[in-house]
Structures are given as structure tokens and as C-alpha cells.
Amino acid sequence: MPELDWQPDFEVDVRLTLSVLSVGAGDPCQRITPDGSVWRASLMDTGAATLRVRSVGENRVRVLAWGPGADEAIGRLPELLGANDDPQSFRPDVPLLREAARRLRGLRIPCSGRLLEALIPAVLHQKISGRDASDSWSWLVRRHGEPAPGPLPFPMWLPPSPKAWLAVPQWDWRRAGVEPSAVATIRLAASRAGSLERIAATSGADHSATYRALTSLAGIGPWTCAEVGHRALGDADALSVGDYNLPALTSFALAGRQLCDAEVESFYEQWRPHRYRVTRLLELTPSAWPPRRGPRMSRPEHRHGW
């Protein structure tokens, strides 16, 4: 069982940084426990791995790992915790953002390096509610993933391999509530997983080649790329243009007026190369959200064709 005590040369809040990688509260591949530990199950290049990562003492991180991919997972820990991120160059002149950056100073943009593991949940979230998409992910992972390695205190599962995603039968997609267009996109992405992962691994800090490869696949556009970018690639500028909540959140917190969808992207130009960092800070700031003025809407049903 590999183990590492690490003291990074930057401030990092493990729980806050890695929370964005969870696909809903019931994600079977990642759990955050009350003691602040983050448990992650992932398919590394060298095999399956389970990590337990937690902060201990003064800016120290302790990680335990199990499985054939454990050494690789530990070796990638700095990137996972945002070692390549540069929050110090973010100097907002908006009081709300300045205060959020101070309050959340341990927040960094993670780089999981696992492209397909970020891409498939993003595709599931394209046209249905976040809760429904998270439920679909959890059901499919539990049915088609393998149990995570290690003497774990609770059950966890590995994300299915590309081969396993391609083998999911049509009736299981239906039972999981995934619409046919998303199924086609996931199957296409799984069939190209090897080349996508290679492009991402060799592109370094320039993510343009990875985004071109992703958008060359039918069913993947800028929003999906951004969702992958700020999870798998550590891209602090990956703005999720077209996100359902983004116009209202931006209008209330930053613009002081109602922005239409077409105005949002140009409004964020002032914060390049930290556009995603801005939205993440807003997401984690309760006062940035507009107040609800009526009862919660029922969960819409977008799934057709089954």
C-alpha cells in the first residue's frame, strides 16, 4: 500500500479543490467523508487505483493508495491538487470576487488527467437535469464498473473502461434514462478514448489540440469541452458557455443588469485566463446567487426516442 506525506509549496484545500470532480452527491467513484478525506477511484494508465487524500497539519497532505495503478496515482497527486494552477495571477478588481478569492484561498483548479472519466458525465449532463444525470452515472457505474481496490470502509466503484462503455447494452442505457443522442456520443468517445487521452497527455498547457479533438466528435461542443477542461485538464479559463445557471448568476453577482445568453461570453473576456475560476468562486459564494422568487420548478423531462 503506497503512502505519501507531502507538503506542497502552495496553499491547497483538498476537499474544496477536489469537490468539483464528484458527479453528484452519490458518485460511486468519489466520496468525501466528514473528516475531510477525499476517496477517489480511477482507472490510471497502469491500472485501477483508489486514493484517500486528506489535509493533515499545517498545509500538509497525506495520501494512501491501493491497486495496480497506486504508484501512478500518487505520482500525479500534485497535478490533481492543482500544482499547475496559477491563482496568484488572478487579481480581481470586483469586491465580491476579491473577498471570495481571499475566503477560498485554498481553492485550486484540479487536473485529474482522466479525460474519458470527465467527458462521459459531461455528456450525460447535456440535456437533462443535473440530478437525473448524476443518477444515470451512478447507476451505470455500479452496473458496469468494477469494485474499487483496497480495504475500503464503504463500497466504491471504478469508472467503466472504454471497452466496458462500448459493451453497455441498449436496454441498460434505457434503464439508466440516457437518451439515444447521448448514447451515440458516449460510444463514439469511448471508441476514440485512446487517441483522445494521448492528445491530452502530450498537449501540455496548450489545450487547443485537445479541444479540437473533442469537438470533432458529433455531440460535443464548447460547453462539454469546458466541463472536461476544468476537471481533467486543469484549465482555469474553461468557461462553460451555454450553462443553464450562468446568465442568472453572472447578472446578479457581477453585471448589475440582466444579461442575455449571447452577452455572457463577451462579459467574461475581462477575466481571461481565469474565466472558470471566476464562475467557481461564484458557485461557492452563497450571496452571489439570486434569491428564489417562487417554488422550485419540477424536474423537466427531456428524454425522447425510447
N, C-alpha and C positions, 0 to 999 in steps of 0.2 A: 504494500500500500504506500505509494509515494506521498510525501508530506513536505510542505514548504512553509516557512515563516519568511515573509517578505516585507520590507519597509520601503515603499516607493518614495521617490524624491518629489512627489506631488501629493496634495491632499485629495483623498478619494473616500466617498461614502459608498461602500459596497452595495448595500441594499438599494439605495437611491439610484445608483448607476445601472444596476442590472435589472431593476424592476420593469423597464421598458421591454425586456426580452420575454416576459411572460405573456402567453396567449390567453388572456383572461385569468380570473382568479382560480379556476380549476385546472390549469395547464398541467398535464401529467408529466411534462418534461422539465418543469421548473417549479420549485416551491420555495417560499420564503417563510421561515419559522419565526416564532416570537422572539427568539434570542438574536435575531438579525442575520442568521445564517441564510445563505442562498444556495440551494441544492439545484444543480443542473445536470441533465442527462443529454448527451450529444454523441453524434457519430463523427469521430475525428478521422483523418486520413489513415491513421494506423489502427483504428478500431473503436469500439464503444468505450465511453468514459462517463463516469459520474463524478462531479465535483461538489465538495462542500466548501464554500468560501465565506469567511466572516472577518469582520474587523476585530482586532484584539489590541488593547493598549492604545498608546499614542501613535496613530497613523501607521499601524502595523496590520498586515493581512495574513491570515493563516488559511491554508488550503489543504484539504485531503482529497485524494483521488483514487478511484478504483477502475479496473478494467484494462484491456489491452491498449487503449488509447490514453491511459492516465498520464504518462510522461509527456506526451504531446500536448494534452490539455493544460498541464501545469506550465509547460514552456510557453504557452500562448496567454497565460494569465495577465501579464502586463497589458497586452493589446485588448483583452477582454474588458479590463478595467479602465481603458481609455488612455493608455500611455502615449498614444499618438495624437491625442486631442490637444487643443491649444486654447483653453478657456481664458488664459491670461491676456490674449489679444482682443478679447471681447470687452469693449468699453462703452456701454450704452449711455446715452445722454437722457434717457427717459427714466424718471424716478422709480416707477414701478419695476422696470427691468433691472435697474441698478440695485434696488433693495432685494429683488428675487435672487439675483446672482450672488449677493452677499449672504443671504439666508441659506441658499442651496450651494454653498461654495464647494462642497464635496461632490457635486454632480459632474460627471464626465460623460462623453458620448462613447458607448461601448463599441467594440469591434469583435463580434463573435467569429468572423471568418467563415461561417457556415451559411453559404448563400441559399441553398435549397431550403434549409430549415427556417429561414426568414421569408423566403419567397412564397411558399405554399400557404402559410397563414394569411399573408397579404392578399393572395388571390381569393381565398375564402371570404375575406372581408370586403371584397369589391362591391357587392350589390345587395348584401343582407346586413342586418343589424349586427353590431359588434358581439352581442351576447349569443346570437344564433351562430355566428361564425366561430366563436370560441367553443361552443358546444359541438359543432361539427368537427373541429380539430381534435378535441378531446376524445370524441367517440372513435374517430378514425385511427388515432394514435394507439388507443388502448386495444383496438381490434387488430391492427396490422403492424404495430411496432413490437419490439422485443422488450422484455423486462430489463431495466437498467442494472448494470453490475454493481456489486458491493453489498455489504451488510447494512442495508438502509433501514431506518426506523419506520418507514412507510413505503407503500408501493410507488414506484416511478417507472416510466416507460421511455424508451429511446424513440426518437422520431423515425418513421419508416425510412428505409433506404430507397434510392431511386427505383431499384428493381421491385421493391415491395409496393411503392406507389403505382407502378405500372400494372401490377397484378391485382389491384383492388377491383373486385367485380362490380358490374353496373348496379346490382341491387344494393350493395353496400354504400355506394355514393348516394343512392336514393334514400336509404335508411338514415344516412347522415344529413340529409337535407341539402345536398350540394347540387346546384343547378347545372345542366349539361354544358353550358359555355365554360364554367369554371373547371369542370372535369376535363374538358378538352385542353384547356390551358395548363392545368397541372400535369396531365400526361405528357404534353409537349415539353414542358420544362424538365420533367423527370428524365425524358429521353435525351435531353441535351445537358444533363447535370454535369457530366464530366468536363465538357468544354467550358461551361459557364464558370465552374469552380476554378479551372485553370486560368481563365482570363482574369478573374477577380484576384487570384493569388499572385499574378505577375504584373498587375497594373500599378502597384504601389499607391501613392497618394492621389494619382490622377485616376478618377473613377469613370471617366468618359467612355472608355472602351467597354467597361462592364455594363454601363447603362445602354450603350448602343446594342450590345449583345442581347440584353434583356428585352429592349423594345423591338427587336427584330422578331420576337415571338408573338404570334397572334394572341391578343387578350392581355398584353402587358403594356401599360402606358406610364406616364410620368408619376402618377400617384403611387402605383405599385413599386416603381423603381425607388422612389423616395422612402417608402416604408422599408424596403430592403436596405437602402443606403445607410440609414441611421441605426440599423441593428447589426447588419453583417459587415458593413464596410467602415463603420466609424465616421461617416460623413456628417459633420456638424452643419452643413449647408443644404442638406437634403430636405427641402421644403415640400410637404405633401399637398401640392396644388390640387384642388378639387375635393379636399377633405370636407365632409359634411359640416363639422363644427367650426372650421377655421374662419369663415367670414364673420360669424356672430362673435366669436371670441376676440378676433382682431378688432372688429368695430368697437366693441365695448371697452376693451382694455387699452387700446393704443390709438385708434384713429379718431375717436370722439365724434364719429358720424357713421352712418350705415354704409358699409362697403358692399358693392355687388361682387359676385364671384369673379368677374373679369378684372376687377381692380386689385384683388388681393395679392397676386404675384408681383405686380409692379410696386405695391406698397412695401413689400419686404426687401426690395433691392437695397435699401439703405443699410441693411444688416448683413450683407454678404461679407465674409463667408461663414456667417453664423445664423443663417435663417432658421434652421431646425432648432438650434439652441434657444432661440427666442420663443418658438412655439412650445418647446418642452418646459421652459421656465413658466410660461403662462399656464400650461396644463397643471403644473404643480403649485399654482398660486390660487387659492380659493377665491380671493377677492377679484381676480381677473375675469371670472366667469359672469356672464349676465344673469340677473335673477330670473327664476322661472315665474312666469305670469299666468300659469294655468296648470291643470293637471297634466301629469306625464302622459305623453302620447302612447297609444298601444303600439306594440312592436309590429312594424309593417311586414307584409309577406311579399317578397319579390321573386320567389322561386316559381318557375314555369317549365313546362315541357316534359314533366314526368307523367 
